[in-house]
Amino acid sequence: MDSEEVLDAKDKSLAHLRKVHGDEAETVIADGRYGYISGLVKDVLKKPVIERLTLSDRIDKVVLNRWLGIPIFLALLYGVFQFTFVVSVPFMDWIDEGFGWLSEQASGIGGWGGSLLADGVIGGVGSVLVFVPVIFLLYIALSILEDSGYLARAAFVMDRLMHRIGLHGRSFIPLMLGFGCNVPAVMATRTIENPKDRLVTILISPLMSCGARLPIYALFAAAFFTAHQGLVVFSFYAIGVVLAILLAWLFRRRLVTGESGHFVMELPPYRIPTIIGVVTHMWERGRVFLIRAGTIIFSIVLLVWLLDYTGALEPIGRAIAPIFSPAGFGQWQAAVTLVFGILAKEVVVGTFGTLFTGAEELGGLGHVIGFELGWTALVAYAFMAMCLIYVPCMATIAIIKRETNSWKWTGFVIGYTLALGWIVATLIYQIGRLF
């Protein structure tokens, strides 16, 4: 790279920082440095009571309180999901109606070409794109929390709990990134100096419920838990975090033993998020979903349509389906969606959309699945739990192999998540039947 290219890259980076943060790069860097100093001072220095407190100090006295910190964090996450689903409903309905009209027009073509357009392209990809409002609104809410300076506090709050399971607060940062996508979450473990802490964080990262799983939750929450959609979706994020904590404790004591590292991090000053910054962060994350829908998901649902059109899909599903009968979803269609979901989690919804066509006229895809497969709310909840936990997507598997440089640990992640997903889904269904 020559000097002109370096200078051009520098100018672009400065422009990006100015656009996102609303300040010059020097100010942003200075805030980061003083934030780090402030975090270090809070860890090692006890200030006199008479010292005048800043606004950030007064807020931190509440959000960093040892008893209130975690409940406040959980309440904010719950509020994020309630906001996401309440606001997104009308937009989802408009998109759904649009794809319904397109499907009717495509069906009129007739033959395999009409089936390809109506069932494969529109039914498969369209059923995923319906949830674009949910994805983008979630990223808006998370961007506001991040730009305000709160998410750094969340890692600080979780440090005490993470120490008890053998990790530290720095491991919580990659796990939080996992709410967006597990791939950058695994890559972010490079910031963890202790190799044992880093390995354990990589092993539990796939349990963080990424944005690709959100369309699955939204689909079935809307159909089976209409009055409590936000609460149901929040419960899966909470289940993922709880399982990650329990397994980290187990792995740290039985699988990867040794002392945990120490944690010092910057606490940036609280800021009022800028509209440009929030929209930029939303787009940077949300466009990944759109790109996947236009490439990976499009390719996979076409493969699903071809296998279904030629009659090859049902025998594959029937061979696998009995494994999931104890969990309540032992139908071949459910088995097929889980298999293709390993390629990309959004494909679970896309595969259902390809298999069950004309859903718009019958109350939506979730209702059609429930009617055709005889699912209850309990079965749907168990299925969502399976989708949360079982084998991570191929991109995450590939990055785990690269970051650990070990097929042994990669295979371990595939094996334990598959077994754990089946166990949790089966327990939910079998125990739920008793009540």
Protein Blocks (a to p, Z undefined) as FASTA:
>chain_A
ZZklmmmmmmmmmmmmmmmnopafklmmmmmmmmmmmmmmmmmpccdfklccdfklmmmm
mmmpfklmmmmmmmmmmmmmmmmmmmmmmmmmmmmmmmmmmmmmmmmngpjklmmmmmmm
mmmmmmmmmmmmmmmmmmmmmmmmmmnommmmmmmmmmmmmmmnopafklmmmmmmmmmo
mklmmmmmmmpmblmlmmmmmmmmmmpccfklmmmmmmmmmmmmmmlmmmmmmmmmmmmm
mmmmmmmmmmmmmmmgcddddddddddddddddfklmmmmmmmmmmmmmmmmmmmmmmmm
mmmmmmmmnopmmmmmmmmmmmmmmnopacfklmmmmmmmmmpmklmmmmmmmmmghklm
nopjklmmmmmnopafklmmmmmmmmmmmccdfklmmmmmmmnopaklmmmmmmmmmmmm
mmmmmmmmmmmmmZZ
